Every structure is written in C-alpha cells, then in structure tokens.
C-alpha cells in the first residue's frame, strides 16, 4: 500500500513539474514579440551607425528577444526631417536624431539641439543640461508632442573644412559657405558670409568645384573619415559654431506598450551607446588630428577673445529664434545667465 502511495506521489510530482514547465514555455511563446522601426540620421558606412546597430542587438539580448529593434540608416524608412512626425504617427517607433531638426515645431528644439556658437566643449554643455536642469526643457518639449526622450549624447564641437585660412570670425566675411538650414545659416549671413544650402552628400563635390570656399559639415573625426581634407587643407580645432546634441526618442505610445523588462533593456543599452560613442570620439579625435597634420592640413586654434567675439555676434540670432516661443525664451534667458557666470566660462 505504501509503495502504491509513493508511486502516486512521484507521479503527481512529475505531472506538476511537466505542467509548470509547459506553462512557462507556453507563456514565453505567447509573450508578444515587439518589433520597432528606428530611423537614424547616420550613413550606413558610419561607425556611429554601427554603434546604433550594437544598441539594437543589445536590446534584443537583454529582452530575451522580446523586443526587436531594426535601425535604418539615413533615408531608409523616412527622410531625416520627416522622422519627427513619422514617430508621432507610428510609421516608425523611435529615432536616433538631433533636436535641432525640429525647430519648426518649436524653437526650443533649436535652442537645445545646437545653439550656434554657445558651447566650447561637451562637458560645458553637459553641465548646463544636468546640473542647471536644462535637460528638463527637452523632456517637456518632446512630451508636448507625445514623444519621450530616452537618452542623449553630445558630439564634439564641429570644425570647418576650408580652402582658406580661418584666423577668426572675420575670415568668413564675403566667403561662400555651405551650411545647414536654420540657425547656423542665419548666423553666418549675419557675420557677412554668403551661406549656401547644399546637401551633405554634395559637399565634397562643391568644395572641389569651388562652388563654396568653406563647408560646415561635421566634427573633425567625421570630416577626416569622410575624406573631405584630401584636397582641402584648412580647418579649425576646437571649433566654435556647432555642437549638436544627438538623442534617442520614442513615441510615448510605443514606450507604454513595453513591459518593465523591455523598457529596462532599452535604458541599459542606451547608457552603453552613450559610453561607446563618447569613447569613440575621444579616441578618434586624437588620431584624426595627427593624421591631418601629417597630411599638411593647417589647423587653427582660436583664443578666448576670438571665441567671445563669435559668441557675441550669435546672441541676436538666439534671440530672434527664442522670441517665437515662450518656453524657448525662458530657457534661453536662463542659459544666457548661466553662460555669463565667470565660473561657467570654460
């Protein structure tokens, strides 16, 4: 009798074990695998795009393949400047972009995305965002459009690719210069240059044909790797005019559809993306500078007086954009006070 009871107990144990195992397997199979389309503004050949793909791979691994992120290079799913509305309309679920593209929606994005001639190095910008609370403006700006900022990284200060020496801001007067549309364009028009709107993929050709004398392209690492200095032998470093904030933004609806494990995977992977991007720039900047010097490129370093002169000219451009939005005016007012504190003038 006792033997039969023992057999029955063992049978029940096996049954329960099989039942629990089957339940776990079924639950995993029934768990919804979510796939996100993410638009990048980077070229497919860019190392920065490779880092975004590494982010996507890590999210998949950390979420046990329950969140699949498919990052497309520039123009893959939608054009770069269409990404903002594409995320809002759920055509794509997230984007690796920069707030500076969305200034038409609210000038606060211009102020926070790439305030012309404001910053001297990434740590300077980081201080205002994190210690002075500037990042709260960006969170609020995206939230107003049902978007959510997950993380950001700050690019190095950008450098020009130039056919002529760049001694100070006066070197730009009368010169044809390629810029992007928006605040930088207006700034160099004010300086007395002749800005031209040329797509990035046409910049090298425009320089070779001498359609422009100077090009606002990217930071010194990207300028070097994209081969812009093969025939153009002048640049400035550190730069002064542009230091874009790069961010990862999702739709609030898409974010809310994730469980805590999936959200956690995205947050961890974004932190690693920021670290990897910063490490990449730190290493590659020094290598690019050495290579450019060896190739005979003249590198101009502006002193504090030159930088201050350039910044003072920019203030009226800042004001002309900020006046279009109460929030932008408030943020810019706080920013100008912060920049004018002697301890902040790094």
WORA-V475903 format. One line per field, one symbol per residue. ss: DSSP state (@ for helix, = for strand, . for the rest). psi: psi as a letter, one per 20 degrees, with the letter a starting at -180 (. if undefined). burial: # if it has 16 or more other ideal C-beta (glycine too) atoms within 10 Angstrom, else .. A space follows every 50 residues. Layout:
# WORA-V475903
ss = ???
psi = ???
burial = ???
This chain:
# WORA-V475903
ss = .@@@@@@@@@@@@@@@@@@@@@@@@@@@@@...=======......@@@@ @@@@@@@@@@@@....======.......@@@@@@@@@.....=====@@ @@.....@@@@@@........@@@@@@@@@@...@@@@@@@@@...==== ====...=====......@@@@...====...@@@@@@@@@..====..@ @@@@@@@@.....======@@@@@@........===........====== =@@@@@...@@@@@@@@@@@@@@@@@@@@@@@@@@@@@@@@@@@...=== ...@@@@@@@@@@@@@@@@@@@...@@@@@@@@@@@@@@..@@@..
psi = ghhgggggghghggggghggghgggggghipppppppppqjqqhiqhhhh hhhhggghggghjlkioppopqrpjfgqqgiihghhghjkgrirqobphh ikhhhpihhgghhmopkhqhqhhgghghgghijhhhhgghgghikkqpph rqqpqrpqqqoqiqqnhahiiipiqppprrqbggghghghhjrnqpopqh ijggghghikhqhqpofarhgggghjkijhiokqrqpqahhpnqppropr qhghghiqrhggghgggghhghgggggghghgghghggggggghjjpppp oqrhggggggghhhghgghhghiipgghggghghghgghiphiim.
burial = .................................#.########..####. ###.##.###.##..##.#.####..##.#.###.###...######### ###.################.#.###.##....##.##..##..#.#### #############..#.##.##..######.#######..#.#.##.#.# ..##.##....###############.##..################### #..##..#...##.##..##..##.##...#..##..##..#....#.## .#...##.###.##..##..##..#.###.##..#..##.......
